[in-house]
Amino acid sequence: MVLPHDLCAHVQNAFRARHAKIAVHHTTQNLGILSILFRAGFLSSITRGTVDAPSPAGFHKVGEPERRIWAELKYRDDRPVLQHMELISKPSKRVMMDIKEIRLLCSGRSAGEVKPLGFGEVAVVRTNNKEHEWLEAREALQMKLSGEVICRAR
């Protein structure tokens, strides 16, 4: 099982190294987190592909180990849009939040040991709802879904 800290480190290191695109393993977790980053404006695009290149047509022709998600990183004035990405919930200590705690987090107040979200910052929440498994904290609050707070990005 691929852990979210692998994706957080991979994305943050790619931005620091000024890469244009990155390729990560194709999992629902990676797709969920990258789509939230895309909707928040940290990425220019995401597409499915193979180990070699972003190719939606080639994605269906290869086996599972060679499938990748390609993300195009976004820069503004030659500076990375994503400044920092960190893990909140760790394998040794899961951070579960109910609606009330997510509301505190989104409204600029601390929720337990988790610092509040700042301006332009997003938090990724994994819910138990199969239809909406990966949501941004504000979306989870709007849908009244509690869950595990995985990571945050600014």
Beta strands, then each sheet from edge to edge (+ up, - down):
strand 1: 21-25
strand 2: 43-50
strand 3: 67-73
strand 4: 75-76
strand 5: 79-80
strand 6: 85-87
strand 7: 96-97
strand 8: 122-127
strand 9: 134-136
strand 10: 147-153
sheet 1: 1+ 3- 2+
sheet 2: 4+ 5-
sheet 3: 6+ 10- 7+
sheet 4: 6+ 10- 8+ 9-
end
